[in-house]
Amino acid sequence: MYLEDIKKEAIKEVNEVKSVSEINALKVKYFGKAGLITEELKNLRNVPNDQKAARGAEINAVKKEIEELVNEVEKTLKTRELEDKLMNEQIDVTLDINPSHIGSLHPLSIEINKISNILVNLGFTQVDGPEVELDKYNFEMLNVPSDHPARDMQDTFYITDNILLRSQTSNTQARAMLNLKPPFKVFSPGRVFRNDLDATHIPAFYQIEGMYVEENVSMADLKNVLLQICKAVFGNDTKIRFRSSYFPFTEPSVEVDISCPYCSAKGCNLCKNTKWIEILGAGMVHPNVLEAGGIDSTKYTGYAFGFGLDRVAMLDQKVNDMRHFVDNNIKFLKQFK
Amino acid sequence: MAYKKRTQVKVLDLKLKGKIKMKVLYSWLNDFVDLSDVSPIEVADALTKVGMEVEEIIDMAKGLDKVIVAKILKIEKHPNADKLVVCQVDIGGGKTVQIVTGAKNMKEGDTVPLALNGANLPNGQTILSGEIRGEKSEGMFCGGDEIGVTEDMYKGAGEYGLLILKNGEKIGLPIAEALGLNDVIFDVNVLPNRPDANSTMVIALEIAAALNKKFKAPNLSYKAVKGESPISVEVKNFNECLRYMGCYVKNVKNTESPAWLKRRLTLVGHTPYSLFVDITNYVLHEVGQPMHVFDSDRIYGGKIVVRNADNEMLKTLDGKDRLIKNELCICDKNKPLVIAGIMGGVESGTYTTTQNVFLESAVFDYATIRRNSRKIGLTSDSSLRNSKGVYFDSAEVGLKRALSLISELGVGEIVDDIKDVYKIKPQNKTIEVSVERINKILALNVSGEQCEKILNNLQFKTTLKGNKLITTAPSFRTDVERDCDIIEEIGRSVGFDNVKVEDTSYNKTNFKGGLTAEQVNINKIKNMLVNLGTNEIISYQFSGPEIIENARMSSAKNIKLLNPLGQEYSLLREKLLPNDLNILSKNYKLGNKSLSLFEIARTFETLSLPLKELPNEKTHLCIMQVGGEYSYFSLKHLLDLVGEAFRVNFDYRRTTLNKTFHTGRAAEVCLYNRPIGVIGELHPIVLENIEVGERVYALEIDLTELLKRNIVYKQSGNISKLQTLNRDLALVVNKNVEAAKIINCIKACDKVYIEDAIIFDIYEGEQVESGKKSVAVKFYIKQTDKNLTDTEINEIMNKVIGNCNKFLGAELR
């Protein structure tokens, strides 16, 4: 066979090949021990010396051409065969066979974390105190005299005459004052207890209190910090309003309202069309309280504020019933992933 | 139409969570301050601003603007209906209209309220002209209930049918004007530090000061006759009765009260009774002094003795016979007549037949009254008022105001022998405060003169000396004790809205805030568990014996509350699990059968009951799992991961003694060789108790040690470039050899090179001798600075095999 015919046949055969095994067979046919090209090369020894170089080059050129073609086709076939194999391994990519899900933090934890972070950014340091507390820290040191209505058996849970379930997180402030020297800026989230159970009251709820004592602390400082907190929780457009009020541990005392976050202060059911929602109590720390904590009230002044966390969470997370927080219905909890 | 039977509308809900809600009448306020040029809304705003929040404004005339007084001229049968009549009605101004009605209780010539076309009645009904069965009708006659008038406000208003007007009301006049309904009720939320503001008078004073108007003091003058009171007064307990005033009034006419008085009382929520009782209620509401009126002829021995009872009986006005142990009572020579400050007795009360009375106006220690009221379980308008604190001078103001009304109404002869018994008269405190300090704390800029004026308007006797205010609070302001109270007066008067955020002083310490280390760790655990698919729950700190016993735990050591909300809330939890199982059970019963829940919260432990000192509060972690995808091992895995995050290993020591858990599937969780909790599958009896029909896995551990750990993130050594090698072994051991033992045994062989060991298969069955199991272990050999030689690796391997054989009886398979 002439070299030219070998080449033609080879190109034809390679182009007709359908599988990697066929191409392997062709490789043997042309380049194997007794392959056509191999034979041609072997036959070189019979070629006259003066023509050897030219003939050799000729054969090698054909060999190279066929090899390249074979490689190219082989590569294409291999790729196609791999793809075919992968196609056969097809899975249902929409199928879900693992039943596990991520869990959820309790909405109250979410709100505590949110407000705690805001306070930390505003320079407040967390302090902690016991939930079962001595009368001294829950009331006495906080200027709540022994027969104050707030101490009434109706409101506070008692264990003994002197030991009670804290009715406010302010107990941590009382303790903090004894341990810290002014200036200090502390906050305390925690659960508090009141003897109350109806549609709008649960006997254990969360509060977050903040307290700042330094020289020259004023109502403007208080308003400033509360505005920043309320904006961070309810949005940058939030406005706050101070109304005169009474708490035994602060004087002056104020109730703080925020502009209704539901209706953007247009009036709605939630704010009873008043455009304002009562959100927290605050005031300048009563000098009696500072003095009970061993702080010179002529030198230092301070502010204190306290959020009812459950109520804030209700507003912030649009929860329609406070009792959801204690019912722990998994369908409710899973909404807070 | 007015066919329905009238229902009594209770206007006043006196007690609201320790705050007294005070109803004040716009017209009544006008007795003390001229409000003719101020709208009710402006009044409410002014009060709210100064700290007396007006929660509701009730306009009594609302809905009555098209209701007038009309006279029925003629009544004829309706041509097309048996039960209706057609009336010709004079509506004043010479106009007559035709009204069709089904009412029966009127006759020609009667005057009645008539709602005209377009009236929007208080009950929501809209009245339109139209035809009723072919006869034109231009409005509707009204009954008392349809226009908000009760029997106490107008005699006959409670009767079935139309309200027949009998007091010569002018035809054509708006009904609100004719019946005195042109009035507004303010529902004021009085703060506990202002007991004095439980009076129309003090609220009027606050309005006057807020609006810069003149305050008119109440009329305290009266005419008296010379004489001697047949009743003397002795106070035996001055600690509980601070002042007792009394006055004898003879030849009284204890009739029905006049309409104006009844109207005022009714609108603010008192039920009129008889004149003298009504007067005491009127005084209570007007000046805030609780009073009592005795039939003086029933005070045995002519003597009032204020003393503590000694197990004596008294039939109180609510009709109950009560045994009074040692509470303060107002007694005659023999027996208690009244539980002091709380409720009177039936016997010495006043009736229409009463001829002579003795008026009591006293000041009791508020704590005593609160305590007694609670002990006896009895509250009244008086006890509520008395337990908030009545000031010393109030007794006199109240008594004189009552006498003035008696005098004005001419219903008795006041004998000018007023009894007044007390031991100590409190002195008003004088307080000094600098204007500078006021402005510094309030961040305001109020002048000394302005402060002086504000205080004087509030009846503080005030002078300004240089930069200093010297002020004496009025005797009713018992809340004012020191400089900060004066600062508050200025603040609330100027208005806290005037405090500007920009006035913050910036030259203060720059604080770097932070969470407690414990909180950081708690958050870390919570976030991990959430990411691992568990849902956080929050249960109550309270628990109950039944819930605890459901978990087969004892409730004997739980701390008890003195005043729980109920059995279910009567104890403090010592463990989280019982309450949490309750939550799991509730969810399960609602059909949520795949649950992975956790709680991190405090528990309360004490060594001795009753409690002498504060209990140990320990933060616990409880995790519970139920559902097909969970097992003991899925639960343990969660805990192991928590341990890993805190770089500790928990040991699990089999326990068969915990009654809450499955006898064969429970372990004590140990940290640093000390038990910190328990993990396992719940005991079938517990599952039965909580009514869950599947296996539940639960753990509870004390987090105290873990939370103390300070996890520092830092590199602890060079990272080796060499591969970690691993080798597998199949060991045959006795069935009861625990996995942890095998792992620990292998790890202990070479602490330098053996990095970790895991069990990847356990086989029991035909291929293995009975009573044995085949355990496939993979262990990892760490290469630090050089590649280990085969000899070195074989050495380690042989040691592992040798030790496993020696300590565990393991044979290679």
Contacts between the chains, C-beta under 8 A, distances in Angstrom:
chain1	res1	chain2	res2	distance
A	99	B	594	7.4
A	99	B	629	5.3
A	100	B	533	4.9
A	100	B	629	6.8
A	101	B	533	5.6
A	102	B	530	6.5
A	102	B	531	6.0
A	102	B	533	5.8
A	103	B	529	6.4
A	103	B	530	4.2
A	103	B	531	7.2
A	103	B	532	6.9
A	103	B	533	4.9
A	103	B	534	4.3
A	103	B	535	4.7
A	103	B	536	7.1
A	103	B	596	6.8
A	103	B	598	7.9
A	104	B	530	6.2
A	104	B	535	5.0
A	104	B	536	6.6
A	105	B	526	6.2
A	105	B	527	7.8
A	105	B	530	5.5
A	105	B	536	5.1
A	106	B	536	4.2
A	106	B	537	6.4
A	106	B	538	5.0
A	108	B	538	6.0
A	109	B	526	6.6
A	109	B	536	6.0
A	109	B	538	7.5
A	113	B	523	7.1
A	116	B	515	6.4
A	116	B	519	7.8
A	119	B	513	6.4
A	120	B	513	3.9
A	120	B	514	5.9
A	120	B	515	6.4
A	121	B	513	6.8
A	122	B	513	6.6
A	123	B	510	7.0
A	123	B	511	3.3
A	123	B	512	6.5
A	123	B	513	4.7
A	124	B	511	7.2
A	124	B	513	4.6
A	125	B	511	7.2
A	125	B	512	8.0
A	125	B	513	5.2
A	125	B	514	5.4
A	126	B	513	7.9
A	126	B	514	6.8
A	126	B	515	4.8
A	126	B	516	4.8
A	126	B	519	5.9
A	127	B	516	7.3
A	128	B	516	5.6
A	128	B	518	7.2
A	128	B	519	7.7
A	130	B	614	5.9
A	130	B	617	5.2
A	131	B	541	6.5
A	131	B	602	5.7
A	131	B	604	7.8
A	131	B	617	6.3
A	132	B	559	7.5
A	132	B	572	7.0
A	132	B	604	5.9
A	132	B	614	5.8
A	132	B	615	5.6
A	132	B	617	6.7
A	133	B	614	7.2
A	134	B	614	6.6
A	146	B	367	7.5
A	147	B	366	6.9
A	147	B	367	3.4
A	147	B	370	6.7
A	147	B	371	7.9
A	148	B	192	7.6
A	149	B	18	4.6
A	149	B	192	5.1
A	149	B	370	7.7
A	149	B	387	7.8
A	149	B	388	7.5
A	150	B	18	7.2
A	150	B	192	7.6
A	152	B	18	6.8
A	152	B	370	6.9
A	152	B	374	7.7
A	153	B	374	6.4
A	153	B	562	8.0
A	153	B	563	5.4
A	154	B	18	7.3
A	154	B	374	7.9
A	155	B	18	6.9
A	157	B	561	5.2
A	157	B	562	7.7
A	157	B	563	6.3
A	157	B	564	7.3
A	158	B	561	6.9
A	158	B	562	4.4
A	158	B	563	5.9
A	159	B	559	5.9
A	159	B	560	7.2
A	159	B	561	6.1
A	159	B	562	6.4
A	159	B	572	7.7
A	159	B	611	5.4
A	160	B	562	7.3
A	160	B	610	6.3
A	160	B	611	5.5
A	163	B	611	5.5
A	163	B	614	6.7
A	165	B	541	7.4
A	165	B	561	7.5
A	165	B	572	8.0
A	183	B	508	7.1
A	183	B	509	4.7
A	183	B	511	7.8
A	185	B	509	7.9
A	185	B	511	4.6
A	185	B	513	7.1
A	187	B	513	7.9
A	191	B	541	6.9
A	193	B	541	7.3
A	195	B	563	6.3
A	195	B	565	6.4
A	196	B	17	7.7
A	197	B	565	5.5
A	203	B	540	7.3
A	203	B	542	7.0
A	203	B	565	5.7
A	203	B	569	6.7
A	204	B	540	5.4
A	204	B	541	6.0
A	204	B	542	7.2
A	214	B	508	5.6
A	214	B	509	6.3
A	216	B	440	6.6
A	216	B	505	5.5
A	216	B	508	7.5
A	217	B	508	7.8
A	218	B	440	6.4
A	218	B	441	5.7
A	218	B	442	6.8
A	218	B	443	4.0
A	218	B	503	7.2
A	218	B	504	7.6
A	218	B	505	6.9
A	219	B	441	6.7
A	219	B	442	5.2
A	219	B	443	4.9
A	219	B	444	7.8
A	219	B	491	7.2
A	219	B	496	6.7
A	219	B	499	4.6
A	220	B	443	3.4
A	220	B	499	5.5
A	220	B	500	6.2
A	220	B	501	6.3
A	220	B	502	7.6
A	220	B	503	3.9
A	220	B	504	4.8
A	220	B	505	7.6
A	221	B	443	7.6
A	221	B	504	5.2
A	221	B	505	7.1
A	223	B	443	8.0
A	223	B	496	8.0
A	223	B	499	5.3
A	223	B	500	7.8
A	223	B	501	5.1
A	224	B	501	4.6
A	224	B	504	4.5
A	227	B	501	5.8
A	241	B	497	6.6
A	242	B	496	3.6
A	242	B	497	6.2
A	242	B	499	6.8
A	243	B	48	6.5
A	243	B	49	7.0
A	243	B	51	6.8
A	243	B	53	6.8
A	243	B	496	7.2
A	244	B	49	7.1
A	244	B	50	5.8
A	244	B	51	3.1
A	244	B	488	7.4
A	244	B	491	7.0
A	244	B	492	3.6
A	244	B	496	6.4
A	245	B	51	5.7
A	245	B	191	6.4
A	246	B	51	7.0
A	246	B	191	4.0
A	246	B	192	6.4
A	246	B	193	4.4
A	246	B	194	7.2
A	248	B	193	7.8
A	251	B	484	4.1
A	251	B	485	6.2
A	251	B	487	7.3
A	251	B	488	5.4
A	252	B	442	7.4
A	252	B	484	7.4
A	252	B	487	6.3
A	252	B	488	3.8
A	252	B	491	4.5
A	252	B	492	6.8
A	252	B	496	7.4
A	253	B	488	7.4
A	254	B	496	5.5
A	255	B	53	7.8
A	284	B	441	5.8
A	284	B	484	7.3
A	284	B	487	7.9
A	286	B	484	6.2
A	287	B	482	6.8
A	287	B	483	7.6
A	287	B	484	5.5
A	288	B	482	7.9
A	301	B	440	7.8
A	301	B	441	5.9
A	325	B	538	7.0
A	326	B	538	7.1
A	326	B	539	7.7
A	326	B	540	6.7
A	327	B	586	7.7
A	328	B	537	4.3
A	328	B	538	6.8
A	328	B	539	7.0
A	328	B	583	4.6
A	328	B	586	7.7
A	328	B	587	7.3
A	328	B	597	7.9
A	329	B	586	7.7
A	329	B	587	6.5
A	329	B	590	7.0
A	329	B	592	8.0
A	330	B	535	6.2
A	330	B	587	4.9
A	330	B	592	4.7
A	330	B	595	6.2
A	330	B	597	7.6
A	331	B	590	8.0
A	331	B	592	7.0
A	333	B	535	4.9
A	333	B	536	7.2
A	333	B	537	6.9
A	334	B	535	6.6
